[in-house]
Amino acid sequence: MKQSLNPYSIINTLPEYQNFLYHFDYVSVIVLMTIICFIPTLISTFKAVLYYYKNSAQNSTNTIDPYVFKSFVYMQVSNIVYTVFDFIINRIPSTSVVTSYFSTMESDSPVKYMVAGYHLFEYISQLFTVLFCLIRLLVFMD
């Protein structure tokens, strides 16, 4: 009976990871579709920011409160950064396209900093969403 590999073993020492060949499959299609669906979010956020700054000098009664808009921008930017980190840390590696690259990296790689950034923006994006809702409520009550 063959002994199973330790799931916590370092992949740098295992030749089957270093010589791994990527094959396009359904997981890659799903990841590509989510990237394509993410692009309109980037475009609409960028257009909203440009529209606000072009029309903010007019000071009409129909403009959005600046605190509400700034909290919206903070919320959207943190959600976008979180989603980019999610693609880098979770979704793209699940396709196994970077397996051989990660197996040749040293253990003190920048991946641990990307994971820390991923978790940081995961919680910050949730806090900015709550902040956005609270500021909208305060402006509405005023």
C-alpha positions in Angstrom: 0.0 0.0 0.0 1.4 3.4 -1.0 1.7 5.9 1.7 -0.3 9.1 1.1 1.5 12.4 0.9 1.4 14.9 3.8 -1.1 17.6 2.7 1.2 20.2 4.4 4.4 19.2 2.6 6.2 21.9 0.7 5.5 21.6 -3.0 9.0 22.9 -3.9 10.4 19.4 -3.2 7.8 17.5 -5.2 8.7 17.0 -8.9 5.1 16.3 -10.0 4.2 19.9 -9.1 7.4 21.4 -10.8 6.7 19.5 -14.0 3.0 20.1 -14.0 1.4 20.9 -17.4 -1.7 23.1 -17.5 -4.8 21.9 -19.4 -7.6 24.2 -20.2 -10.8 22.9 -18.6 -14.2 24.1 -17.3 -12.7 25.8 -14.2 -10.7 28.0 -16.5 -13.9 28.9 -18.4 -15.7 29.8 -15.2 -12.8 32.0 -14.0 -12.6 33.7 -17.4 -16.4 34.4 -17.3 -16.1 35.9 -13.8 -13.3 38.2 -15.0 -15.4 39.3 -18.0 -18.3 40.0 -15.7 -16.1 42.0 -13.4 -15.1 44.5 -16.1 -18.4 46.4 -16.2 -18.0 47.0 -12.5 -14.7 48.7 -13.1 -16.1 50.8 -16.0 -19.3 51.9 -14.2 -17.3 52.9 -11.1 -14.9 54.9 -13.1 -17.7 56.6 -15.1 -19.5 57.5 -11.9 -16.5 59.1 -10.3 -15.8 61.1 -13.5 -19.4 62.2 -13.8 -19.5 63.3 -10.2 -16.3 65.3 -10.4 -17.3 67.0 -13.7 -20.7 68.0 -12.3 -19.8 68.7 -8.7 -18.9 72.3 -9.4 -22.4 73.2 -10.4 -23.8 73.1 -6.8 -27.4 72.3 -7.8 -30.0 70.7 -5.5 -29.9 67.5 -7.5 -26.3 66.6 -6.7 -25.5 63.8 -4.3 -24.2 64.6 -0.8 -20.4 64.6 -1.0 -20.0 62.5 2.1 -22.3 59.9 0.7 -20.4 59.8 -2.6 -17.0 59.6 -0.9 -18.2 56.7 1.2 -19.6 55.1 -2.0 -16.2 55.5 -3.7 -14.3 54.1 -0.7 -16.7 51.1 -0.6 -16.4 50.5 -4.3 -12.6 50.8 -4.4 -12.2 48.5 -1.4 -14.6 46.0 -3.0 -12.7 46.2 -6.3 -9.3 45.6 -4.6 -10.8 42.7 -2.6 -12.1 41.1 -5.8 -8.7 41.5 -7.5 -7.0 39.9 -4.6 -9.6 37.2 -4.7 -8.8 36.5 -8.3 -5.0 36.4 -7.5 -5.3 34.3 -4.4 -8.3 32.0 -5.0 -9.8 31.9 -8.5 -6.8 31.9 -10.8 -4.8 29.3 -8.8 -7.9 27.0 -8.8 -7.4 26.7 -12.5 -3.9 25.2 -11.9 -2.4 27.6 -14.4 0.2 28.8 -11.8 1.0 25.5 -10.2 4.5 25.0 -11.7 5.3 28.7 -11.0 4.4 28.5 -7.3 6.3 25.2 -7.0 9.5 26.9 -8.0 9.1 30.0 -5.7 11.0 30.3 -2.5 9.2 30.1 0.8 9.6 33.8 1.5 7.7 34.8 -1.5 5.4 37.8 -1.8 2.4 35.5 -1.8 2.0 35.8 2.0 1.7 39.5 1.6 -1.0 39.1 -1.0 -2.9 36.8 1.3 -2.6 39.4 4.1 -3.9 42.0 1.7 -6.7 39.7 0.6 -7.9 39.3 4.2 -7.4 43.0 5.0 -9.5 44.2 2.1 -12.1 41.4 2.7 -12.9 43.0 6.1 -12.4 46.6 5.1 -14.8 46.3 2.2 -17.4 45.0 4.6 -16.8 47.9 7.0 -17.0 50.4 4.2 -20.3 48.9 3.1 -21.7 49.5 6.6 -20.3 53.0 6.7 -21.9 53.8 3.3 -25.3 52.6 4.6 -24.9 54.6 7.9 -24.0 57.8 6.1 -26.9 57.4 3.7 -29.2 57.0 6.7 -27.8 60.0 8.5 -28.1 62.2 5.4 -31.7 61.0 4.8 -32.6 61.8 8.5 -31.1 65.3 8.2 
